[in-house]
Amino acid sequence: MSFQAEPARALLERYATSAPRYTSYPTAVDWSKDFDAARYPDLLARAATSTEPLSLYVHLPFCAEMCLFCGCNVVVSRSRERADRYVDALEREIAFVAASGIGRRAVSQYHWGGGTPTQLSLEQMARVQKAITGAFHFALDAEIAIEVDPRVTTADQVRWLAKTGFNRVSLGVQDFEPDVQKAVNRVQSEAQTRAVVDVARAAGIASVNIDLIYGLPHQTLAGFERTIRRVLDIRPERVALFHYAHVPWMKKHQTALEIDAAPSSDLKLTIFLRALELFRDAGYVYIGLDHFALPTDELARAQSAGRLQRNFMGYTTRRGGDMVSLGVSAIGEVGGAFVQNAHAEPEYVKDANQRGFATFRGHALSAEDRLRRDVIVGLMCNLVLDTAAVGARHGVDFALHFARELSELAPLEADGLVEVTPTSIRVTPLGQLFLRNVALPFDAYYRARQATGGDGQRTFSRTV
């Protein structure tokens, strides 16, 4: 990847907007209001007849304390009894899902997210895993991943994860600078982080991801550069560099942040461009959006081969045909529809115990949804779209069907972000910085919302 910083800065300023991250299409804000959540058992039964691989996600929401930047669905509690009650409900949901027969499909991707999954005790973690392995079987090359917080994760937990089959861990760092950590209520030393990484690697966990966030209070260019250099010294296989999304109207705890002390828009651009330069110079491949990977990592190799994919877990090399998601607020895709569990922990526990599932909303994908998702995911993941093949796959004349969208790509092409031919759309190296902008013309729901005065600025995160 090569670009000049100043031209890139000018374009980033021009194209800066709020846009979806497209872990799904349609995005959750555009799901149908009349979806019948009681359809979930029928969707499971339909999905159980497929022979395609399966993705599996488990949401474990507990955290010891609230990080003020957090945008996840978390439960701040250190109560073992409360976590036990949650695991009880989770076991009930797993048993209900298993009764459909969907567990016969090979799981190719399995992820524990949160919250902080390692906030659970080893005994509780073992209960969850026992329920899962009793209900599902795994492909031999399955990606088995977990998010961990180095502040609460013990060496015994990490060794148990490796022994159990977990082969990738993701660690939140955000920033190593003490004043930034204090401002966001996440004080975590480099030594704590390294200790978890070292134990994971010694135990045989081959892939480590580190999350960073820019745009937090008290961040400076020099300070964030120091953080990046310390991360590079750890040499994780993957790095996620997120732009902080300040949405206090959705996440009330964010009102406690000293947002006036956050870097200006201009400084955030400077930090972002410097981070790109540092990771590139260290040999990392810029996957796009906010991810970097070593050239030997599966993400980089999958993108090079044109088989990178994307789902609610983000970029992935092993996306299943369906995705079963378990736990509070978990979002899945089953039988041709998106489904989501209850947002609040008490409601989830009650519903899972009473009826075996806690689905409360969803969206059945139309043929048009599937077509547009194919386009958006193809561009965002593999940076090139064979438009003739997409058209043939969905039974449309691509140029005719997307005439308006192709015309809207013309300014991006003039700026060197995409290359459009009669048979393809290719994202340039510079265009990788603008993946969400490239995808936006193909988002029919976003277009409709803008036409009716929808406030995308308060719905989606900023692109930079």
C-alpha positions as CSV (number, residue, x, y, z in Angstrom):
1,M,0.0,0.0,0.0
2,S,1.4,3.4,-0.9
3,F,0.0,6.9,-0.7
4,Q,1.2,10.4,0.1
5,A,0.0,11.6,3.4
6,E,-1.1,15.1,2.4
7,P,-3.2,14.1,-0.6
8,A,-4.7,11.4,1.6
9,R,-5.5,13.9,4.3
10,A,-7.3,16.2,1.8
11,L,-9.4,13.3,0.6
12,L,-10.1,12.0,4.1
13,E,-11.4,15.5,5.0
14,R,-13.5,15.6,1.9
15,Y,-15.1,12.2,2.4
16,A,-15.4,12.2,6.2
17,T,-18.9,11.2,7.1
18,S,-20.8,8.9,9.3
19,A,-21.4,5.5,7.8
20,P,-22.1,1.8,8.6
21,R,-19.3,-0.6,9.3
22,Y,-21.2,-3.3,7.3
23,T,-20.8,-6.2,9.6
24,S,-24.3,-6.9,8.2
25,Y,-26.3,-5.7,5.3
26,P,-28.9,-4.4,5.9
27,T,-27.5,-2.8,9.1
28,A,-29.4,-3.4,12.3
29,V,-31.1,0.0,12.2
30,D,-32.8,-0.9,9.0
31,W,-34.2,-4.2,10.0
32,S,-37.9,-4.8,9.3
33,K,-40.2,-3.5,12.1
34,D,-42.7,-6.3,11.4
35,F,-40.4,-9.3,11.8
36,D,-42.0,-12.1,13.9
37,A,-39.5,-13.1,16.4
38,A,-41.5,-16.3,17.1
39,R,-40.3,-17.6,13.7
40,Y,-36.8,-18.3,15.2
41,P,-37.5,-22.1,15.8
42,D,-38.7,-22.5,12.2
43,L,-35.6,-20.6,11.0
44,L,-33.4,-23.0,13.0
45,A,-35.2,-26.0,11.6
46,R,-34.7,-24.7,8.0
47,A,-31.0,-24.0,8.7
48,A,-30.5,-27.5,10.2
49,T,-31.1,-29.0,6.8
50,S,-28.1,-27.3,5.3
51,T,-24.7,-29.0,5.0
52,E,-22.7,-25.8,4.8
53,P,-20.3,-24.9,7.7
54,L,-21.6,-23.0,10.6
55,S,-20.4,-19.9,12.5
56,L,-21.0,-19.8,16.3
57,Y,-20.9,-16.8,18.7
58,V,-21.4,-16.7,22.4
59,H,-21.9,-13.4,24.2
60,L,-20.5,-13.3,27.8
61,P,-21.3,-9.8,29.0
62,F,-19.7,-9.5,32.4
63,C,-17.0,-6.9,33.2
64,A,-15.4,-6.0,36.5
65,E,-15.8,-2.2,35.7
66,M,-17.0,0.0,32.9
67,C,-14.5,1.3,30.4
68,L,-15.8,4.8,29.5
69,F,-15.2,4.4,25.7
70,C,-17.1,1.1,25.5
71,G,-19.8,0.6,22.9
72,C,-20.6,-3.0,23.7
73,N,-23.5,-4.6,25.6
74,V,-21.9,-5.3,29.0
75,V,-23.0,-6.1,32.6
76,V,-20.8,-4.6,35.2
77,S,-20.8,-7.1,38.0
78,R,-18.4,-9.2,40.0
79,S,-21.1,-11.5,41.4
80,R,-20.4,-15.2,40.8
81,E,-24.0,-16.0,41.6
82,R,-25.3,-13.6,38.9
83,A,-22.9,-15.1,36.4
84,D,-24.1,-18.6,37.4
85,R,-27.7,-17.6,36.7
86,Y,-26.6,-16.3,33.3
87,V,-24.8,-19.5,32.4
88,D,-27.9,-21.4,33.5
89,A,-29.9,-19.5,30.9
90,L,-27.2,-19.9,28.3
91,E,-27.2,-23.7,28.8
92,R,-31.0,-23.6,28.3
93,E,-30.6,-21.7,25.1
94,I,-27.9,-24.0,23.8
95,A,-30.0,-27.0,24.5
96,F,-33.0,-25.5,22.7
97,V,-30.9,-24.6,19.6
98,A,-29.3,-28.1,19.6
99,A,-32.8,-29.7,19.6
100,S,-33.2,-28.3,16.0
101,G,-30.4,-30.5,14.8
102,I,-28.4,-27.6,13.5
103,G,-25.4,-28.8,15.6
104,R,-24.8,-31.6,13.0
105,R,-23.3,-28.9,10.8
106,A,-19.5,-28.5,11.2
107,V,-18.6,-25.3,13.1
108,S,-15.9,-23.5,11.2
109,Q,-15.8,-20.3,13.2
110,Y,-16.4,-20.0,17.0
111,H,-16.0,-16.9,19.1
112,W,-16.5,-15.8,22.7
113,G,-17.2,-12.1,22.9
114,G,-18.3,-9.7,25.6
115,G,-18.0,-8.0,28.0
116,T,-15.1,-9.9,29.3
117,P,-15.4,-13.7,28.9
118,T,-12.5,-14.3,31.2
119,Q,-14.4,-12.4,33.9
120,L,-16.1,-15.8,34.4
121,S,-14.3,-18.4,36.7
122,L,-12.6,-21.4,35.1
123,E,-15.5,-23.5,36.4
124,Q,-18.1,-21.3,34.6
125,M,-16.0,-21.2,31.4
126,A,-15.9,-25.0,31.5
127,R,-19.7,-25.1,31.9
128,V,-20.2,-23.0,28.8
129,Q,-17.7,-25.0,26.8
130,K,-19.2,-28.3,27.9
131,A,-22.7,-27.2,26.8
132,I,-21.3,-26.1,23.4
133,T,-19.3,-29.2,22.7
134,G,-22.3,-31.3,23.7
135,A,-24.5,-29.5,21.1
136,F,-22.1,-28.8,18.2
137,H,-19.2,-30.4,16.5
138,F,-16.2,-28.6,15.0
139,A,-14.3,-28.7,11.8
140,L,-10.7,-29.8,12.3
141,D,-9.5,-26.4,11.1
142,A,-12.0,-24.3,12.9
143,E,-11.0,-20.8,14.1
144,I,-11.8,-20.8,17.9
145,A,-11.3,-17.3,19.3
146,I,-11.9,-15.3,22.5
147,E,-11.7,-11.7,23.7
148,V,-9.7,-11.3,26.9
149,D,-8.9,-8.5,29.3
150,P,-5.3,-8.8,30.5
151,R,-6.3,-7.1,33.8
152,V,-8.5,-10.1,34.9
153,T,-7.2,-13.0,32.8
154,T,-5.1,-15.5,34.6
155,A,-2.3,-17.8,33.3
156,D,-4.5,-20.8,34.3
157,Q,-7.3,-19.5,32.2
158,V,-5.1,-19.0,29.2
159,R,-3.6,-22.5,29.5
160,W,-7.1,-23.9,29.8
161,L,-8.2,-22.0,26.6
162,A,-5.3,-23.5,24.7
163,K,-6.0,-27.0,26.0
164,T,-9.6,-26.6,25.1
165,G,-8.8,-25.7,21.5
166,F,-8.9,-21.9,21.4
167,N,-6.4,-20.9,18.8
168,R,-6.8,-17.1,18.7
169,V,-7.0,-14.5,21.4
170,S,-7.9,-10.8,21.1
171,L,-6.7,-8.3,23.7
172,G,-8.0,-4.8,24.3
173,V,-5.2,-2.3,24.8
174,Q,-6.6,1.0,23.3
175,D,-3.6,3.1,24.5
176,F,-0.6,2.5,26.8
177,E,-0.3,6.1,27.8
178,P,-1.1,6.5,31.6
179,D,-3.1,9.7,31.3
180,V,-5.3,8.3,28.5
181,Q,-5.9,5.1,30.4
182,K,-6.9,7.0,33.5
183,A,-9.3,9.2,31.5
184,V,-11.1,6.2,30.0
185,N,-11.1,4.1,33.2
186,R,-8.9,1.3,31.9
187,V,-5.6,1.2,33.6
188,Q,-3.6,-1.6,32.1
189,S,0.1,-2.0,32.0
190,E,2.2,-3.2,29.2
191,A,3.5,-5.9,31.6
192,Q,0.0,-7.2,32.1
193,T,-0.6,-7.3,28.4
194,R,2.7,-9.0,27.6
195,A,2.1,-11.6,30.4
196,V,-1.1,-12.8,28.7
197,V,0.5,-12.8,25.2
198,D,3.5,-14.7,26.5
199,V,1.5,-17.4,28.2
200,A,-0.8,-17.7,25.2
201,R,2.1,-18.2,22.8
202,A,3.8,-20.7,25.2
203,A,0.6,-22.7,25.4
204,G,0.4,-22.9,21.6
205,I,-2.2,-20.2,20.7
206,A,-0.8,-19.1,17.4
207,S,-2.7,-15.9,16.7
208,V,-2.9,-12.8,18.8
209,N,-4.9,-9.7,18.0
210,I,-4.5,-6.3,19.8
211,D,-7.2,-3.6,19.7
212,L,-6.3,0.1,19.7
213,I,-8.5,3.1,19.7
214,Y,-7.7,6.6,18.5
215,G,-9.7,9.7,19.3
216,L,-9.7,9.2,23.1
217,P,-9.2,12.1,25.6
218,H,-5.6,13.2,26.1
219,Q,-4.2,11.3,23.1
220,T,-1.4,13.0,21.3
221,L,0.6,12.1,18.2
222,A,3.7,11.4,20.2
223,G,1.9,9.4,22.8
224,F,0.0,7.2,20.3
225,E,3.2,6.6,18.4
226,R,4.8,5.3,21.6
227,T,1.8,3.0,22.1
228,I,2.1,1.7,18.5
229,R,5.9,1.1,18.9
230,R,5.2,-0.9,22.1
231,V,2.5,-2.9,20.3
232,L,4.9,-3.6,17.4
233,D,7.5,-4.9,19.9
234,I,4.9,-7.4,21.0
235,R,4.4,-8.3,17.3
236,P,0.7,-9.5,17.3
237,E,-0.4,-11.3,14.2
238,R,-3.3,-8.9,13.8
239,V,-4.1,-5.3,15.0
240,A,-7.4,-3.5,15.0
241,L,-7.2,0.3,14.9
242,F,-10.6,1.7,15.8
243,H,-11.8,5.2,15.6
244,Y,-13.5,6.1,18.9
245,A,-17.3,6.4,18.4
246,H,-18.7,8.9,20.8
247,V,-22.4,8.1,21.1
248,P,-23.5,9.2,24.6
249,W,-27.2,9.3,23.5
250,M,-26.8,5.5,23.1
251,K,-24.2,4.7,25.8
252,K,-24.8,7.0,28.8
253,H,-21.5,6.1,30.5
254,Q,-19.7,8.0,27.7
255,T,-21.0,11.2,29.2
256,A,-18.3,10.8,31.9
257,L,-15.5,11.1,29.3
258,E,-13.6,14.4,29.1
259,I,-14.5,14.6,25.4
260,D,-13.2,18.2,25.3
261,A,-9.8,16.7,25.9
262,A,-10.0,14.4,22.9
263,P,-7.9,15.2,19.8
264,S,-9.3,17.6,17.2
265,S,-10.5,16.2,13.9
266,D,-7.3,17.4,12.3
267,L,-5.1,15.7,14.9
268,K,-7.1,12.4,14.6
269,L,-6.3,12.4,10.9
270,T,-2.7,13.0,11.7
271,I,-2.7,10.1,14.2
272,F,-4.5,7.8,11.8
273,L,-2.1,8.5,8.9
274,R,1.0,8.1,11.1
275,A,-0.4,4.8,12.4
276,L,-0.9,3.6,8.9
277,E,2.7,4.5,8.1
278,L,4.1,2.8,11.2
279,F,2.3,-0.5,10.7
280,R,3.1,-0.5,7.0
281,D,6.8,0.1,7.7
282,A,6.7,-2.7,10.2
283,G,5.6,-5.1,7.5
284,Y,1.9,-5.3,8.3
285,V,-0.7,-5.6,5.5
286,Y,-3.5,-3.0,5.6
287,I,-6.6,-5.2,5.2
288,G,-8.8,-2.2,5.1
289,L,-11.2,-0.3,7.3
290,D,-9.4,-0.7,10.6
291,H,-7.5,-4.0,10.4
292,F,-3.8,-4.9,9.9
293,A,-2.3,-8.3,9.7
294,L,1.1,-9.8,9.2
295,P,1.6,-11.2,5.6
296,T,1.7,-14.7,7.0
297,D,-1.6,-14.3,8.8
298,E,-4.8,-15.9,7.4
299,L,-6.5,-12.6,7.0
300,A,-3.8,-11.3,4.7
301,R,-3.6,-14.5,2.8
302,A,-7.3,-14.8,2.4
303,Q,-7.6,-11.3,1.0
304,S,-4.8,-11.9,-1.4
305,A,-6.6,-15.0,-2.6
306,G,-9.9,-13.2,-2.9
307,R,-11.7,-15.2,-0.2
308,L,-11.9,-12.8,2.8
309,Q,-15.3,-12.5,4.3
310,R,-17.2,-10.4,6.8
311,N,-19.9,-11.0,9.4
312,F,-21.0,-9.7,12.8
313,M,-17.5,-10.7,14.1
314,G,-15.8,-8.5,11.6
315,Y,-13.3,-9.7,9.0
316,T,-13.0,-13.5,8.9
317,T,-11.6,-16.3,6.8
318,R,-14.1,-18.9,7.8
319,R,-17.6,-17.4,7.7
320,G,-20.2,-20.1,7.8
321,G,-23.4,-20.3,5.8
322,D,-25.4,-19.4,8.9
323,M,-24.3,-17.9,12.2
324,V,-25.9,-19.1,15.5
325,S,-25.4,-16.4,18.2
326,L,-26.1,-17.1,21.8
327,G,-26.5,-14.9,24.9
328,V,-27.8,-11.5,25.7
329,S,-28.1,-9.1,22.7
330,A,-26.3,-11.6,20.4
331,I,-27.0,-11.1,16.7
332,G,-27.1,-14.1,14.3
333,E,-28.1,-15.1,10.8
334,V,-30.2,-18.2,10.5
335,G,-32.3,-19.6,7.7
336,G,-32.1,-16.5,5.5
337,A,-32.8,-14.0,8.3
338,F,-31.0,-11.9,10.8
339,V,-32.1,-12.4,14.4
340,Q,-31.2,-10.7,17.7
341,N,-31.6,-11.7,21.3
342,A,-33.0,-9.4,24.1
343,H,-30.8,-6.5,24.9
344,A,-31.3,-6.5,28.7
345,E,-29.8,-9.3,30.8
346,P,-32.9,-9.9,33.0
347,E,-35.1,-10.2,29.9
348,Y,-32.7,-12.5,28.2
349,V,-32.4,-14.8,31.3
350,K,-36.2,-14.9,31.7
351,D,-37.0,-15.6,28.0
352,A,-34.2,-18.3,27.7
353,N,-35.4,-20.1,30.8
354,Q,-39.1,-19.9,29.9
355,R,-39.1,-20.7,26.2
356,G,-35.5,-21.7,25.3
357,F,-34.8,-18.7,23.1
358,A,-34.7,-14.9,23.6
359,T,-35.1,-13.6,20.0
360,F,-37.0,-10.3,20.0
361,R,-36.4,-8.8,16.5
362,G,-34.9,-9.6,13.2
363,H,-35.0,-9.2,9.4
364,A,-35.7,-11.6,6.6
365,L,-33.3,-10.9,3.7
366,S,-34.9,-10.2,0.4
367,A,-33.3,-11.1,-2.9
368,E,-32.3,-7.5,-3.3
369,D,-30.7,-7.5,0.2
370,R,-28.6,-10.5,-0.7
371,L,-27.5,-9.0,-4.0
372,R,-26.4,-5.7,-2.4
373,R,-24.7,-7.5,0.5
374,D,-22.7,-9.5,-2.0
375,V,-21.5,-6.3,-3.6
376,I,-20.7,-4.5,-0.4
377,V,-19.0,-7.4,1.3
378,G,-17.0,-8.2,-1.9
379,L,-15.7,-4.7,-2.2
380,M,-14.9,-4.3,1.5
381,C,-13.2,-7.6,1.9
382,N,-11.4,-8.4,-1.3
383,L,-11.1,-5.0,-2.9
384,V,-12.2,-6.2,-6.3
385,L,-15.7,-7.1,-7.5
386,D,-16.3,-9.2,-10.6
387,T,-19.5,-7.5,-11.6
388,A,-20.3,-9.9,-14.4
389,A,-20.1,-12.8,-11.9
390,V,-22.2,-11.1,-9.3
391,G,-24.8,-10.3,-11.9
392,A,-24.9,-13.9,-13.2
393,R,-25.1,-15.2,-9.6
394,H,-28.1,-13.0,-8.8
395,G,-29.8,-13.0,-12.2
396,V,-29.4,-9.3,-13.0
397,D,-27.7,-7.1,-15.5
398,F,-25.2,-5.5,-13.2
399,A,-24.6,-2.3,-15.2
400,L,-28.3,-1.8,-15.7
401,H,-29.4,-2.7,-12.2
402,F,-26.7,-0.5,-10.6
403,A,-26.6,2.4,-13.2
404,R,-27.2,5.0,-10.5
405,E,-24.7,3.5,-8.1
406,L,-22.0,3.3,-10.8
407,S,-22.6,6.9,-11.7
408,E,-22.1,7.8,-8.0
409,L,-18.7,6.1,-8.1
410,A,-17.5,8.5,-10.8
411,P,-16.2,11.1,-8.3
412,L,-14.4,8.4,-6.3
413,E,-12.8,7.1,-9.5
414,A,-11.7,10.7,-10.4
415,D,-10.1,10.9,-7.0
416,G,-8.2,7.6,-7.6
417,L,-10.1,5.6,-5.0
418,V,-11.7,3.0,-7.4
419,E,-11.2,1.8,-10.9
420,V,-14.4,0.8,-12.8
421,T,-14.4,-1.3,-15.9
422,P,-17.4,-2.9,-17.8
423,T,-16.7,-6.1,-15.8
424,S,-15.2,-5.1,-12.5
425,I,-14.9,-2.6,-9.7
426,R,-11.5,-2.4,-8.1
427,V,-10.6,-0.5,-4.9
428,T,-7.2,1.1,-5.2
429,P,-4.6,1.1,-2.4
430,L,-5.6,4.7,-1.6
431,G,-9.2,3.6,-1.8
432,Q,-8.7,1.2,1.1
433,L,-8.9,4.2,3.4
434,F,-12.4,4.9,2.1
435,L,-14.0,1.5,2.0
436,R,-17.2,2.6,3.7
437,N,-17.5,5.5,1.2
438,V,-17.1,3.0,-1.6
439,A,-19.9,0.8,-0.2
440,L,-22.4,3.6,0.6
441,P,-23.8,4.0,-3.0
442,F,-24.9,0.4,-2.9
443,D,-26.7,0.8,0.4
444,A,-30.4,1.2,-0.6
445,Y,-31.5,1.7,3.0
446,Y,-29.0,4.4,3.7
447,R,-30.1,6.2,0.6
448,A,-33.8,5.9,1.6
449,R,-33.0,7.2,5.1
450,Q,-31.1,10.2,3.8
451,A,-34.0,11.0,1.4
452,T,-36.4,11.1,4.3
453,G,-34.1,13.2,6.5
454,G,-32.7,10.4,8.6
455,D,-29.9,11.3,11.0
456,G,-27.0,9.1,10.0
457,Q,-24.6,11.4,12.0
458,R,-26.2,10.1,15.2
459,T,-26.6,6.5,14.0
460,F,-23.3,5.5,12.7
461,S,-19.6,6.1,13.6
462,R,-17.4,8.5,11.7
463,T,-15.4,7.1,8.9
464,V,-12.3,8.8,10.4
